[in-house]
Amino acid sequence: MIGEEFAEALSVVLRDLRAQCSVQPEVREDEGYPGVILYAPDGSGQGVYGEPDGRPAAALLVAVADQVQDWAVEALWGQGEPAVWPHCPAHPDSHPLTATVVDGAAVWVCPASGAPAERIGGLPPADVADDADVAPTPRTR
């Protein structure tokens, strides 16, 4: 069973993933693992976890965001799509944003300029030309 702090952090990061990533995971809890496994459409899986070890909630959120970002980049590449998530709004199609803590808040920042782009969990939905392209909400078992 996953901890409450981790579950909340994961929920926040998955909100961003649903908003701006075309590949969505199947999220599973596996007995004996302290976190969850994110499964890509090709069946590959990657573990994501975060221990509530006394660090601030923003630091835990950044740690979870880093792991989900690693999964997303691999899953996108596996589907033959550009391996960039989340996209940097200041530099489209060049690099992903980086998760970090700024003034006590977990934010996505541009790695080139260091400028904050959005709070983690607050990414706006990507432009979708056709509703048929919208990915389904991840399932939790």
N, C-alpha and C positions, 0 to 999 in steps of 0.2 A: 504494500500500500504506500502511495506517495504522500509526502507531507503537504500540509496546507499551504505553506509559504511557496514551496516549489510549484504546486498546482496553480496557484494564483499567477506566479511569474510565467509559467508555460501558457496559461490562458491569454495573457496580455500579448505575448510574442506571437502566438498563433493567430491572434486578431490581425496583426500586421501581415503575416504570411497569407491569410485569406484575402486581405485587401490588395496585395500587389504581387502575388506569385502565381504563375499559371500551373505549377505542379503542387498538388496538395498531398499531405501525408495521411496514411492510416495510422492513428495513434493507438498504441497498445501498451498496457501494463503487463509485464511479465513477472511472475512470481520469483522472488529472490533477487530481483534487480531493483535498486533504490530509486529508479526514475521511470521513464517510458522509453519505448522504442518507436521511432518514426520510420514507417515503411514507405518506400517510393513505389510508383507504379510498376517498376521492373522487379519488385520483390526484395530489393536490397533494404537493409535496415541499419539505423544508427541510433545508438543510445543517447539520451539526453537526461541529465540529472543535475541536481543542485542541493547540497546539504545546507540546512539552516544552521550555519556555524558561527552565528553571532555577528556576521557582517551586515551592513545596512541592506534594507530591501532593494535599493537601487543597484547595489553591487551584485546581488543574487539575480536580479532581472537582466543585467548586462551579461552575466555568465551564461544564463539560459539563452539569451538572444544570440550570443556567439555560437553556441552549439546548434541552434536551429538554423542559423545562417550557413554554417558548414554543411548541414543536411541539404538545405535548399540549393546551394551552389552545385553540389554533387548530383542532386536529383534533376536539376535543370540541364546540366551537361549530359546526363544519361538519356534525356529526352531529345537531345540535339538542339537545345535552345541556348541562347547566350547565358553563361553561368554568372549572372550578376543579379544579386538580390540582397537588400533592397536597392533599387536604382537611386543614384545620386541625382537630385533634381537640378543641381547646378552644372553637372557634367554628364548629360544623358549618354547612355551606351558606352561609358568609359570605365567606371568602377562602382562597386557597391558602397553603401554607407557603412560606417563602423559604429558598433555599439560601445558607449562609454558613459561615465558618470560626469555630469557637468553641474556644478552648484547643487549637489545632492540629488539630482534627478537623472534617471536613466534616459539617455537620448541617442538618436542616430545622428552622427556627424559626418561631414564630408572629410575623407582622409587627406585630401589635398590641401584644403584651406583650414580645416578644424572647425568650420562653422556648423553649429547645430542645425539640423534639417527638421527634426520632429521628435517629440517624446516617443519612446518605445511604447507601442500600443496605440499610437495616434496617427499612423500613416493613412493618408486618404486613399480611397479606392482608386485603382488604376483605371484609366480610360478603357472601356470595353466597347468595341464597335458592335458586337452582336451578343445578346444575352446567352446564346448557345455556347459561347466561349467561357462562361463563368464556371469556375471549378467548384465542385461540391464541398460542403463543409466537412472537415475531417471528423472521423468517427473515433470515439473513445470507447475502449472495451474495459 
